[in-house]
Amino acid sequence: MKILIIDDNKDITKMFSKYMTIKGHSCSVVNDGRSGLNLIENKTFDAIILDLAMPDFSGSDIVDALYKSGKIKNQNIVTLTASSISDEVESTLKSKGVSLCLKKPIDPDILLGHIQQFENIKTI
Amino acid sequence: MEFTDVKEKKPYGTSQYARSLIEASLDPLVTISPEGKITDVNEATVTVTGVSRENLINTDFSNYFTEPIKAREGYERVFKEGSIRDYPLSIRHSSDQITDVLYNASVYKDDKGNVLGVFAAARDVTETKKVEKLLAEFTDATAKTQLELTDATAKTQLELTDATAKKQLELTDATAKKQLELTDATAKTQLELTDVTAKTQLELTDATALSEKLKGVAKDEFSAMITHELNTPLVPIIGYCKMFKTSMLGRIDQEQLEAIEVIEKNAKRLETLITDIMDVRKLDLDQMKFKIDDLSLDEFFSNLDSDYKKILENKRCQFTTNQHATNLVIKTDKSRLRQVFDNLISNAIKFVSENKGKIETGCMKENNKLVFYVKDNGIGILQEKQKELFQKFYQIDTSERRSVGGTGLGLAISKGIVEKLGGIISVESDGKTGTTFYMKFSL
């Protein structure tokens, strides 16, 4: 699978990309929101791991921009956040086209398990 | 349609005219049967609860309040005293939004004087409460500023008077014209002073309001920030532990594996601690959100049973569930209730001996109460230690207890949650042969 990882924390992106690569997936990594949006708009990914809380241009900003441009429909976005998000925020994100909202810290096995669901849906 | 039915049958003597009057009220109105079931509501009640009229009617009225017990107490008072005035309660919307209200309620009777039920009208005071709080804070700040300003003004005026008197003395021989000029100047200075004072007060008032607003935001964001900052470093720690453990970064020997497992265990413990601290904070600030839904106890206990049988398989500790009350559906927040059970059961696991450990959970009906319990055959808790048990960061201080770990917040959180859900938690132990925790809820 082609996976894009967007998080301003480089330790986190490095760890996840190492994990996903060893598990046989191809990973792209960006550490800021604007570059993330740019990549999503110009390339195709099977799944996007998106950190919600980033300075300047956050994960929520990316979701909003993709929602407004209508480009969110083709994306499989999993948001991650280390702060607890309310049910309202989660349902807003999902109504805009986010597939899944998960909490940090997360066992990478569990994260990958969720991402592989997208692949299963596609093959069906 | 239900509405037409009600009109045609004219239950409880409601005429169409009376109904239209009730419907015209912007305040939530409700009639309740002597059994505590809702018999009729107006549109305003539907709006404030987020529940349709059909779904409200025939349900327990106390379900829609944040404090069902207090609601029922108020209801009982209506029967005892005939009516109540300005009884404060909070209505919970299906989306968890809370509306603070004051209730006026009285019994209503048929032609023969038989009590048919209770008629209750609520007045939304959410905004009033907010304004009252702001106003109080604001008045304090303004009063203080005014006091300081009055002091400064008085001082300046005193100095000014002194100076004027002095000048007048010096000018005793001077012309009336000069005195007039001086008086003019004094008046002018005083006028300017008043202007400046008024302006400063205005600016200060603005600043006070703004700083109050910021304080509120800061309080909300503080928790979110702390959670975020503490959880973020755990992501790579837990991630790399996983990779080492599964030999993704090369084979590791037994000693290395044990070290990694200790790191992982402690990282997870830190994660639990962060969640627990935030739960305590939410409970302290009354910000914990509860999602009240129907919960089938059969399902709840069957999940509990299969989950813990799996977990305890290797520990050679016996786990049983004993449901003395079956087919019960209650209104509660199931994940918070489960959190309480998880806390109590994990406590029990820590204090039972590995081979002879027995943990039993279950529920039973006692009069009109539902009682849950978690019972173990562990080392027990001495009578004199039981009182302090539910305090934060409290763990009974024996080396035996200290060795078992835990955050020391589990019981404080459990007590907070049980009470917010309208119940009471208690403990029973002879200090030798085990401990039983009880949670009692009204049915």
Interface residues (C-beta under 8 A of the other chain):
Chain A: N9 D11 I12 K14 M15 F16 K18 Y19 I22 A53 T81 A82 S83 S84 S86 D87 E88 K103 K104 P105 I106 D107 P108 D109
Chain B: S95 D96 A224 M225 T227 H228 E229 L230 N231 T232 L234 V235 P236 I237 I238 G239 Y240 K242 M243 M248 A267 E271 M278 K289 K291
